[in-house]
Amino acid sequence: MSNTMMAFRMLNWGEQPQKVEVAVPTPGPGQVLIQVAGVGVCGSDPKMIQIPDFIGRKLNWNMPFTLGHEVGGWIDKIGEGVTGFEPGDPVVLMGARSCGACSFCAEGADMNCDEGHYGRGYGRDGGLAPYVLVDHPREIIKLTTLDPVTAGPLTDAAVIPFHGVKRVLPKLTSGSTAVVIGVGGLGSFAVQFMKVLSPARVVAVDNNPSRLEYAMSLGADALIDSGDGETLQRLQESLEADGAAVVLDFVGIDETIELGLACLRKGGSYGMIGANGGTLKKDWYGALPKDGEVFTYQGANLAEMREVIALAEAGKIRNDVDVYSFDEVEKAYEKLVNGQLQGRAVIKMEL
């Protein structure tokens, strides 16, 4: 095995990532080296070049670092003291980092761990290279039937909406309606989880007709094209008289926040998962329905990740991906930014 490898890395604040040659890491005590099979391309990656250096330093990000946090692969080398794995085991890596020792991790709320601010692919070396080092083996989940080349998006694009759906599941009862705003990479998984885990009617909202068609193929009961300015009226016509029990917003701009709250029923739940700088330019007291709630979050916990993997291995959810070679990584990101992907893009890594 060569001592060096090519990696797709952020080199400086405010600059586009580049392919550069770096050293292959060696696992120390308590660490595991993963041979990367495939890496999901995430919409948060292109936004990293917009992060000011003072914010990155505040988050303890170390520049340069390799991108890629939706990682599948095989166990390659095991450091001293690590048990439960054998070389060649197919695995995925939990997208969000967590320490396993803080009060949040002890409560099973891994997504709130402070180490989640600087993880694999965002502040530390990620998977867009033939090998990636894992510091916390607890973040490694074995696969049984899934292909590690394409399983990476389940660790982030799937588990994040799964966390939101689980949170509102008690409200997704027979006769209720849920609205999913933005049915791209994450929102399309939310549609699937709502249909698999609940009897609720699901309405998909997007301004991209191909994404709406895709959401229909995943089980959405109704589609609302938000590209013509009549979204709220048509959405309200599609709901029961008292509104939606749940709205999950995977866009997170002013217009979608206002839309989501306007169609929410009394006691309903609005979850903002999309992080695009949106605000509510209204009096919160008047904008929220009685007894309604607004919540937001980042990431999910390890138990939920195992649930998602189990659903995928049981064939209950689809993980549709377009596969690109490492040489095509820039092309994959371009298609992502331009909204030309229905599901997710995966970069297949080869030695």
NURO-78476 format. One line per 5 residues: their letters; for each residue x, y, z of N, C-alpha, C. Coordinates in steps of 0.2 Angstrom, whole numbers. Layout:
! residues N
a = X:Y:Z:X:Y:Z:X:Y:Z  ... .
! end
This chain:
! residues 351
msntm = 4:-6:0:0:0:0:4:6:0  3:11:-4:6:17:-4:6:21:2  11:25:4:10:29:10:6:36:9  5:37:2:1:43:1:-5:42:-3  -10:47:-3:-16:46:-7:-19:53:-9 .
mafrm = -23:53:-14:-26:59:-16:-33:60:-12  -34:67:-10:-40:68:-6:-42:75:-8  -49:76:-7:-53:82:-9:-53:86:-3  -49:92:-3:-48:95:3:-50:103:3  -52:105:9:-52:112:10:-45:114:12 .
lnwge = -42:119:8:-35:121:10:-35:128:14  -39:132:12:-39:139:15:-46:141:16  -48:146:21:-54:149:21:-56:153:15  -62:152:13:-65:155:7:-63:153:1  -59:148:0:-57:145:-6:-60:138:-8 .
qpqkv = -61:137:-14:-64:131:-17:-59:125:-15  -62:119:-13:-58:113:-11:-54:111:-17  -49:107:-16:-45:105:-22:-43:98:-20  -41:94:-26:-38:87:-25:-30:88:-24  -28:85:-18:-21:86:-16:-19:79:-14 .
evavp = -12:78:-14:-9:72:-11:-8:73:-4  -10:68:0:-9:68:8:-6:61:10  -4:61:16:-2:55:19:-7:50:21  -7:44:20:-12:39:23:-11:38:30  -16:39:34:-16:39:41:-15:32:44 .
tpgpg = -12:32:50:-10:26:53:-14:26:60  -18:21:61:-22:20:67:-18:19:74  -19:24:79:-16:23:85:-20:19:90  -18:19:96:-23:15:101:-30:18:101  -35:14:101:-42:16:101:-44:18:94 .
qvliq = -41:18:89:-43:21:83:-44:15:77  -47:17:72:-49:12:67:-47:15:60  -44:12:56:-43:15:49:-48:11:44  -52:15:41:-57:13:36:-55:14:29  -55:9:25:-54:9:18:-61:12:15 .
vagvg = -61:18:12:-67:21:10:-70:18:3  -76:16:3:-80:13:-3:-83:19:-6  -87:23:-3:-91:28:-6:-93:33:-1  -94:39:-4:-95:45:1:-101:49:-2  -106:50:2:-112:55:-1:-110:62:-1 .
vcgsd = -112:65:-6:-111:72:-7:-117:76:-4  -115:81:1:-120:84:5:-120:91:3  -126:94:4:-127:101:2:-123:106:7  -121:103:13:-118:108:17:-110:109:15  -108:104:11:-101:105:9:-99:111:5 .
pkmiq = -103:113:0:-102:119:-4:-102:125:0  -106:125:6:-107:131:10:-101:132:14  -97:127:15:-91:128:19:-86:133:17  -86:135:11:-81:140:8:-84:147:10  -90:147:12:-93:154:14:-92:155:22 .
ipdfi = -90:150:25:-89:151:33:-83:156:34  -84:161:37:-78:166:39:-73:162:44  -67:164:43:-62:160:47:-63:161:54  -65:166:57:-66:167:64:-71:162:67  -77:161:63:-82:156:65:-79:149:65 .
grkln = -75:147:59:-72:141:59:-67:139:65  -63:145:67:-59:144:72:-62:143:79  -68:147:79:-72:146:85:-75:139:86  -76:136:81:-79:129:81:-73:124:81  -67:126:82:-61:122:83:-60:118:76 .
wnmpf = -62:121:71:-60:118:64:-53:118:63  -50:113:60:-42:113:58:-42:114:51  -39:119:48:-38:119:41:-31:117:39  -29:113:34:-34:111:30:-37:104:32  -43:102:29:-46:96:30:-49:93:24 .
tlghe = -50:86:24:-53:83:19:-61:83:20  -65:84:14:-72:84:15:-75:77:15  -81:77:16:-85:70:16:-87:67:22  -93:68:24:-95:65:31:-101:60:30  -103:58:24:-107:52:23:-103:46:20 .
vggwi = -100:42:25:-95:38:23:-97:30:24  -96:26:19:-96:19:19:-90:16:17  -88:10:20:-82:7:18:-81:0:21  -75:-1:22:-73:-8:25:-67:-7:31  -68:-10:36:-62:-10:41:-56:-12:38 .
dkige = -51:-8:38:-44:-9:36:-39:-11:41  -38:-7:46:-33:-8:51:-36:-6:58  -35:-10:63:-38:-9:70:-32:-7:75  -33:-1:78:-28:1:83:-29:-3:90  -24:-3:94:-24:-7:100:-30:-5:104 .
gvtgf = -33:-10:107:-38:-9:112:-45:-9:109  -45:-9:102:-52:-9:99:-54:-16:98  -60:-18:100:-63:-24:99:-70:-24:95  -72:-30:93:-79:-30:89:-79:-29:82  -73:-28:79:-72:-27:72:-66:-32:69 .
epgdp = -67:-34:63:-62:-37:59:-61:-34:53  -54:-34:50:-53:-32:44:-57:-35:38  -60:-30:34:-64:-32:29:-72:-32:31  -74:-30:37:-80:-29:39:-83:-23:35  -89:-24:32:-92:-18:28:-96:-14:34 .
vvlmg = -95:-7:33:-97:-3:38:-99:4:35  -103:8:39:-104:15:38:-102:19:44  -101:25:44:-98:29:49:-104:34:51  -106:35:57:-111:40:59:-108:47:57  -113:50:54:-111:57:51:-109:62:56 .
arscg = -112:62:61:-110:67:67:-106:64:72  -101:68:74:-96:66:79:-99:66:86  -97:62:90:-100:62:97:-94:59:102  -94:61:108:-88:59:112:-90:53:116  -96:51:117:-98:46:121:-98:46:129 .
acsfc = -95:52:131:-94:53:138:-98:58:142  -100:63:138:-103:69:141:-110:67:143  -114:72:146:-121:71:149:-125:70:143  -124:73:137:-129:72:131:-128:65:129  -122:63:128:-121:56:125:-124:51:130 .
aegad = -123:52:137:-126:48:141:-134:47:141  -137:53:139:-144:53:138:-146:50:132  -142:48:127:-144:46:121:-145:52:116  -143:58:118:-144:64:113:-137:66:110  -134:61:107:-128:62:104:-127:68:99 .
mncde = -133:70:96:-133:76:92:-131:82:95  -132:82:102:-131:88:106:-124:89:109  -120:83:108:-113:83:110:-109:89:107  -105:92:111:-101:98:109:-96:96:104  -94:89:103:-89:87:98:-92:87:91 .
ghygr = -99:88:91:-102:88:85:-101:94:80  -98:99:83:-96:105:80:-90:104:75  -86:99:76:-80:98:72:-79:91:71  -82:88:66:-82:81:65:-78:79:58  -79:73:56:-77:70:50:-80:74:44 .
gygrd = -75:77:40:-78:81:34:-80:88:36  -80:90:42:-81:97:44:-77:99:50  -70:101:48:-65:103:53:-60:97:54  -62:91:53:-57:86:53:-57:82:47  -53:78:45:-52:74:39:-58:69:38 .
gglap = -61:70:32:-67:66:31:-65:61:26  -71:58:22:-70:52:18:-68:53:11  -68:59:8:-66:60:1:-59:58:0  -57:52:1:-50:50:1:-50:42:1  -45:39:-1:-46:31:-1:-46:29:7 .
yvlvd = -44:32:11:-44:30:18:-46:36:23  -49:34:29:-51:39:34:-50:36:40  -48:40:45:-46:38:52:-52:39:56  -54:34:60:-60:35:65:-57:35:72  -58:41:76:-56:41:83:-60:38:88 .
hprei = -67:38:87:-72:35:91:-75:29:88  -73:22:89:-76:17:86:-83:16:87  -86:19:92:-93:19:93:-97:22:87  -94:26:83:-97:29:77:-97:24:71  -95:18:72:-94:13:67:-100:8:67 .
ikltt = -104:8:62:-110:3:62:-109:-2:56  -109:-9:58:-108:-14:53:-114:-14:49  -113:-16:43:-118:-18:38:-119:-25:37  -125:-27:35:-126:-34:33:-127:-36:26  -132:-32:23:-134:-33:16:-132:-27:12 .
ldpvt = -132:-21:15:-131:-15:11:-124:-14:8  -123:-11:2:-117:-10:-1:-114:-4:2  -108:-4:5:-105:2:8:-103:7:3  -103:5:-4:-102:10:-9:-107:16:-9  -113:13:-8:-119:18:-9:-123:19:-2 .
agplt = -121:16:3:-124:17:10:-123:23:13  -118:27:12:-116:33:15:-121:38:17  -126:40:12:-131:45:13:-136:43:19  -136:37:20:-140:35:26:-138:37:32  -132:39:33:-129:41:39:-130:49:41 .
daavi = -133:52:36:-134:59:37:-140:61:33  -141:61:27:-147:63:23:-153:59:25  -152:53:28:-158:49:30:-159:50:37  -154:49:41:-155:49:49:-157:56:51  -155:62:48:-157:68:50:-165:69:50 .
pfhgv = -168:68:44:-175:68:44:-179:63:48  -175:57:49:-178:52:53:-179:54:60  -174:58:63:-174:61:70:-181:65:70  -182:70:65:-187:74:65:-194:70:65  -194:65:61:-201:61:60:-202:58:67 .
krvlp = -197:55:70:-198:51:76:-201:56:81  -198:62:81:-200:67:86:-208:69:86  -210:69:80:-217:71:79:-222:65:78  -219:59:78:-223:53:77:-230:53:80  -230:55:87:-236:54:90:-242:58:87 .
kltsg = -240:63:83:-245:68:80:-247:65:73  -243:60:71:-245:57:64:-250:51:64  -256:53:66:-261:48:68:-265:47:61  -270:42:62:-274:41:56:-279:47:55  -279:50:49:-283:56:48:-279:62:48 .
stavv = -273:62:50:-269:68:51:-265:69:44  -263:75:43:-259:77:37:-252:80:39  -247:78:36:-240:80:37:-238:84:30  -235:89:31:-232:93:25:-225:93:25  -221:91:20:-214:91:19:-212:96:14 .
igvgg = -209:102:16:-207:107:12:-200:106:10  -199:105:3:-192:104:0:-191:96:0  -192:93:-5:-191:86:-6:-185:84:-10  -180:87:-8:-173:85:-11:-170:79:-7  -164:79:-6:-160:73:-3:-163:72:4 .
lgsfa = -164:76:8:-167:75:15:-174:74:15  -178:79:12:-185:79:12:-188:73:9  -185:70:4:-187:64:1:-187:58:6  -182:58:10:-182:53:15:-187:54:20  -189:60:22:-194:61:27:-201:59:24 .
vqfmk = -202:60:18:-208:57:15:-208:49:16  -203:46:15:-203:39:16:-204:37:23  -201:40:28:-201:38:35:-208:39:37  -212:45:35:-218:46:37:-223:40:35  -222:38:28:-226:33:26:-225:26:29 .
vlspa = -219:25:30:-217:18:33:-219:18:41  -219:23:44:-220:23:52:-226:26:54  -230:28:49:-237:31:52:-242:30:46  -248:31:48:-254:31:44:-256:38:41  -252:43:42:-253:50:40:-253:51:33 .
rvvav = -257:56:30:-257:58:23:-251:63:23  -247:62:18:-241:66:17:-242:71:10  -241:77:11:-241:82:6:-234:84:5  -231:84:-1:-224:86:-3:-225:93:-7  -220:97:-5:-220:104:-8:-213:105:-10 .
dnnps = -213:107:-17:-206:109:-19:-207:113:-26  -202:117:-28:-203:121:-34:-200:117:-40  -197:111:-39:-194:107:-44:-199:101:-46  -202:101:-52:-206:96:-54:-204:89:-54  -197:88:-55:-194:82:-55:-194:79:-48 .
rleya = -192:83:-43:-192:81:-36:-199:79:-34  -204:83:-36:-211:81:-34:-213:74:-37  -211:73:-43:-213:66:-46:-209:61:-42  -203:62:-40:-199:57:-36:-203:56:-30  -205:62:-26:-208:61:-20:-215:57:-21 .
mslga = -218:58:-26:-224:54:-27:-222:46:-28  -217:45:-31:-214:38:-32:-212:35:-25  -211:39:-20:-209:37:-13:-215:36:-9  -221:38:-11:-227:37:-7:-231:44:-5  -228:50:-7:-232:56:-6:-239:55:-9 .
dalid = -244:58:-5:-251:57:-6:-253:63:-11  -250:69:-10:-252:75:-14:-245:79:-15  -245:83:-21:-240:87:-23:-242:94:-24  -238:98:-21:-239:106:-22:-233:109:-25  -234:111:-31:-228:115:-35:-228:122:-32 .
sgdge = -222:124:-29:-222:130:-26:-219:136:-30  -219:134:-37:-215:139:-41:-219:144:-44  -226:145:-42:-230:150:-46:-233:155:-42  -231:155:-35:-234:160:-31:-241:159:-28  -244:154:-29:-251:152:-26:-250:146:-21 .
tlqrl = -244:145:-18:-243:139:-14:-247:139:-8  -248:144:-4:-252:144:2:-259:142:0  -262:145:-5:-269:144:-6:-270:136:-8  -266:134:-13:-267:127:-15:-265:122:-9  -260:124:-5:-259:119:1:-264:119:6 .
qesle = -267:125:7:-273:125:12:-279:121:9  -280:121:2:-285:117:-1:-284:110:0  -278:108:0:-276:101:1:-276:98:8  -277:103:13:-277:100:20:-284:100:22  -284:97:28:-291:97:32:-292:104:34 .
adgaa = -298:105:36:-301:112:38:-296:115:43  -294:111:48:-290:114:53:-283:114:52  -280:111:46:-273:112:45:-269:106:46  -262:107:45:-258:101:45:-256:100:53  -255:93:54:-253:92:61:-246:93:62 .
vvldf = -242:92:56:-235:92:56:-232:96:50  -227:100:50:-224:103:45:-216:102:46  -213:99:41:-206:98:42:-203:102:36  -199:107:37:-196:112:32:-189:111:31  -187:108:25:-181:106:23:-177:112:19 .
vgide = -181:118:19:-178:123:15:-175:129:20  -180:131:24:-178:136:29:-176:143:27  -180:146:23:-180:153:21:-186:156:23  -186:163:23:-192:167:25:-199:164:22  -199:163:16:-205:161:13:-208:154:15 .
tielg = -203:149:16:-205:143:18:-207:143:26  -204:147:30:-206:147:37:-213:150:38  -214:155:34:-221:158:34:-226:154:32  -224:150:26:-229:145:23:-231:140:28  -225:137:31:-226:131:36:-230:133:42 .
laclr = -229:139:44:-233:141:50:-240:142:49  -241:145:43:-248:147:41:-253:141:40  -250:135:38:-254:130:37:-254:125:42  -251:127:48:-251:122:54:-258:123:58  -260:117:60:-266:117:64:-264:118:72 .
kggsy = -269:120:76:-268:121:83:-265:115:86  -260:116:90:-257:110:93:-252:107:88  -251:109:82:-247:106:78:-239:108:79  -235:104:75:-228:105:76:-224:107:69  -220:112:70:-216:114:64:-209:113:66 .
gmiga = -206:109:62:-199:108:62:-195:111:57  -190:115:58:-186:118:53:-179:115:53  -178:111:48:-172:107:47:-167:110:42  -170:114:37:-166:117:32:-163:123:35  -156:124:34:-152:130:38:-150:135:32 .
nggtl = -155:139:30:-153:144:25:-155:151:27  -154:152:33:-154:159:36:-161:162:36  -167:158:36:-173:161:36:-175:164:43  -180:169:42:-182:172:48:-190:173:48  -193:174:53:-200:175:53:-202:183:55 .
kkdwy = -204:186:50:-205:193:50:-212:195:52  -214:192:58:-220:193:60:-220:192:68  -225:194:71:-226:193:78:-227:186:80  -222:183:83:-222:176:85:-229:174:88  -232:178:92:-238:176:96:-243:175:91 .
galpk = -244:180:86:-249:179:81:-248:174:75  -242:173:74:-240:168:69:-241:161:71  -240:159:77:-240:152:79:-247:151:81  -249:145:79:-256:142:81:-256:141:89  -262:141:92:-262:140:99:-259:133:100 .
dgevf = -256:133:106:-253:126:108:-248:123:103  -246:127:98:-241:125:93:-234:125:95  -230:121:92:-223:121:94:-218:122:88  -213:125:89:-207:126:83:-201:123:86  -198:119:82:-191:116:85:-186:115:79 .
tyqga = -180:115:81:-175:114:76:-169:110:79  -165:107:75:-160:103:78:-155:101:72  -149:98:74:-144:96:69:-142:89:71  -142:85:66:-140:78:68:-145:73:71  -143:68:73:-147:62:76:-142:58:81 .
nlaem = -145:53:84:-141:49:88:-140:42:85  -135:39:89:-133:32:86:-139:27:86  -143:27:91:-149:23:91:-153:24:85  -154:30:83:-158:31:77:-154:29:70  -148:30:70:-144:28:65:-145:20:64 .
revia = -145:16:69:-146:9:69:-153:7:66  -158:11:68:-164:10:66:-165:11:58  -162:17:56:-162:18:49:-158:13:45  -153:10:47:-149:5:44:-154:-1:43  -157:-3:49:-161:-9:49:-167:-8:44 .
laeag = -170:-2:44:-176:-1:39:-173:-2:32  -167:1:30:-164:0:24:-163:-7:22  -160:-11:27:-158:-18:26:-164:-22:25  -170:-20:28:-176:-24:27:-180:-22:21  -177:-17:17:-180:-15:11:-186:-11:11 .
kirnd = -187:-7:17:-193:-3:19:-192:4:16  -186:6:15:-184:13:12:-179:12:6  -180:17:2:-176:17:-4:-170:22:-3  -164:20:-5:-158:25:-5:-156:26:-12  -159:30:-16:-157:31:-23:-152:35:-24 .
vdvys = -146:33:-27:-140:37:-28:-138:37:-35  -135:43:-37:-131:43:-43:-123:42:-41  -120:37:-44:-113:36:-43:-108:40:-47  -103:43:-45:-98:47:-48:-91:44:-46  -86:45:-51:-79:43:-49:-76:49:-45 .
fdeve = -71:47:-42:-67:53:-38:-65:58:-43  -63:57:-49:-62:62:-54:-68:66:-56  -74:64:-55:-80:68:-56:-83:72:-50  -79:72:-45:-81:75:-39:-84:82:-40  -80:86:-43:-83:93:-45:-89:93:-48 .
kayek = -90:89:-53:-96:88:-57:-102:86:-53  -101:82:-48:-106:80:-43:-109:86:-39  -104:89:-37:-106:95:-33:-109:101:-37  -107:101:-43:-110:106:-47:-118:104:-48  -119:98:-50:-126:95:-50:-130:96:-44 .
lvngq = -127:95:-38:-130:96:-32:-132:104:-31  -128:108:-32:-129:115:-31:-134:118:-36  -134:115:-42:-139:117:-47:-146:114:-47  -147:110:-42:-153:106:-41:-155:101:-46  -150:98:-49:-150:93:-54:-151:86:-52 .
lqgra = -150:85:-45:-151:78:-42:-158:77:-39  -160:71:-40:-167:69:-37:-165:66:-30  -161:61:-30:-159:58:-23:-152:61:-21  -147:57:-20:-141:59:-18:-135:57:-23  -130:60:-23:-124:58:-27:-119:55:-22 .
vikme = -116:50:-25:-111:46:-21:-104:46:-25  -99:48:-22:-92:47:-25:-89:40:-23  -88:36:-28:-85:30:-27:-78:30:-27  -75:28:-21:-68:29:-20:-64:22:-22  -59:22:-25:-55:16:-27:-48:18:-26 .
l = -44:12:-24:-37:13:-22:-33:14:-29 .
! end
